[in-house]
Amino acid sequence: MRKWTIPFVLFLLCLIFLVPDQGRKIQANAEADSDAPVDPPKVEEKFGAVPNGLSTDSDVAKREAESMSRKTLRASAEKFEFQAEVSRLMDILINSLYSNKDIFLRELISNASDALDKIRFLALTDKEVLGEGDNTKLEIQIKLDKEKKILFIRDRGVGMTKEDLRKNLGTIAKSGTSAFVEKMQTSGDLNLIGQFGVGFYSVYLVADYVEVISKHNDDKQYVWESKADGAFAISEDTWNEPLGRGTEIRLHLRDEAGEYLDELKLKELVKKYSEFINFPINLWASKEVEKEVPADEDESIDEEDTSESSSSEEEGEEEDEKKPKTKTVKETTYEWELLNDMKAIWLRSPKEVTDEEYNKFYHSLAKDFSEDKPMAWSHFNAEGDVEFKAVLFIPPKAPHDLYESYYNTKQSNLKLYVRRVFISDEFNELLPKYLNFLMGLVDSDTLPLNVSREMLQQHSSLKTIKKKLIRKALDMIRKLAEEDPDETNDKEKRDVEESSEENEKKGQYAKFWNEFGKSIKLGIIEDATNRNRLAKLLRFETTKSDGKLTSLDQYISRMKSSQKDIFYITGASKEQLEKSPFLERLNKKDYEVILFTDPVDEYLMQYLMDYEDKKFQNVSKEGLKLKDSKTKELKESFKGLTKWWKTTLASDNVEDVKISNRLADTPCVVVTSKYGWSAYMEKIMHSQTLSDASKQAYMRGKRVLEINPRHPIIKALRERVVTDPEDESVKLTAKLIYQTALMESGFDLSDPKDFASHIYSSVKSSLNISPDATVEEEEDEAEEPEIETKAEEESASEESELKDEL
């Protein structure tokens, strides 16, 4: 034992002297390196395998907090200057093109979707590129930090290398899946990434500092950061949680952009702009849940229980063990909430989509929460030079203001998507105005993404898309009419259909016409190319339709063999037209006449000149041809009367007086020239707020008085004219007959006072009152003094009553 004692003591003495010296060396080294930057410790290598990438240790969380709280470029990062075009582009985006700040989220989700599309494409030939675990989940995640005012958007797409970050976020690069596929076909270069396009820079509408963290399979994880001040920085990421693969964008929001920290606002934007992205979009959302927790024991109850017997205590304890006391509390939890749960049904085959799915999709698209179903829909894929998919719906009801601002409104119910990314709903170039009542969407793979609306409006593909959409829309409306049992002429077929499931379609087209019929008429006016197709969709009532709607084809099928023209008349109401003198002879000869009662019909018939080689004839205008064997004889017999009457009415601008072939019971009517305004059109034009009567004079039709030679009034007038053509009373009668015919024909009188005086003169004559008889004058009475006296008496009585009260 003693031989080991001395060495052991010496060893202890050496340790005592060495430890302080080593401590001083460590302290000296620390002081010498105090000015040098210290790399933060790296996180665990397998940290990326944590589910959903949410779990972190305390050190990682601390480092992330320090990273997120900074709004300055890291001193150790490599600095770059933005390309000059990028700086100019950012000014344009912020100041004009992307004036709507909400659009930034659409652009980021669009870019994320592009990156996911590309990694999915690469995985078709190499499944290993997806990796393992959560990296195989192709999804987009949105998360927010309200305290630090940071918005996170993350995808598990293809990611970017350091060089990709520098090029794609520092210069203007092409964007989109189509560009990537094209590049693959030409060069076979697989080292392509989810390139960010023009839309990325819209992030500076809401953020003053942006971080882009990205991890590519072929490179390390890097951070791109910029304050939109002309410079950006890139550094290797050694402090954030490993992404595994993909990109995470952190937006440090401006103070005025605090609304984007609201979960409801983010949900609204995703629903509006990116509802039909083909990848899941999840939001880290809060949720309040009720939870049962143990209740606190009441000490007073415990004190009372001590006075009870030991046996009862044991029983109570056993019951408490069986049924512990609890209380319900609310607790806030967080979980991933799927925002785009509506399936993109237009990407599926129409045969695979059920009616119920179409109905749900319509309600989601139209934001219509009523129980009304769309009248019809059309789901189709267009192929060829321009490829797109579309779904069109006919709403169950027309908006209340559909026609109030028809030519001024810019809003369209057709949404434009490019590769399932919502672009705009204000593209009037997709459908003409007369079809703006249709709802639906168009998803094109041909149109470019991330460009301004003005540039898209000039794209050559839009004309082709518009042409196909119009054709499909009109086919959908035509099919709605064909499937309506009320639209068929075959009674047996109608009875069969009414007894089948097709009974639901009964009356559907009549409902459509009542809601949107005016749009079809406007289409005939505006769209010369499709005028004939639109004319087939016209519906109207006739003198033989018994209150039901009739088509032009049905009208033609009922025409007489000798009838060459399609007869119609315009007016304010059906009841008024049915009593019109213009229909008397036509009704007697059993001709069918179309009754147009909508003011737009007057404009419509100026454009719809013929249909199926049949001309249209307004029965209130010149040109009506009805056979009458005695026409020539009657013209010769009444030649003197017509000539005299025309001279008498010279001051009333009457063009001519003729024998009529359209009257039966009425003595005369006033018709207009074939290409001039009808009486109803004159009223419409006069009612215009900004109408100018002086400029409308040349459009008024020349008025022609047509007389009924078989009527006793006309016969008697002819005899009086033959006897004494200069008789003033006869001239007065002739003028009165003309003014009456003007009113009955639908015209306004230019001098109603003159007409009234002629009527009163005629009444005097029938009552044997002298034409010189005057109105009896009133006697002058002293009313004012009488009123004053009465007022004085009332005042005196009030004074006396006041004295009595006092």
Beta strands, then each sheet from edge to edge (+ up, - down):
strand 1: 78-81
strand 2: 140-145
strand 3: 150-155
strand 4: 207-215
strand 5: 221-226
strand 6: 231-236
strand 7: 246-253
strand 8: 281-294
strand 9: 326-338
strand 10: 376-382
strand 11: 388-394
strand 12: 414-418
strand 13: 421-424
strand 14: 439-444
strand 15: 541-542
strand 16: 565-570
strand 17: 594-596
strand 18: 610-611
strand 19: 614-618
strand 20: 654-659
strand 21: 668-671
strand 22: 703-707
sheet 1: 1+ 6- 5+ 4- 7+ 3- 2+ 8+ 9-
sheet 2: 10+ 11- 14+ 12+ 13-
sheet 3: 15+ 17- 16- 19- 18+
sheet 4: 20+ 22+ 21-
end
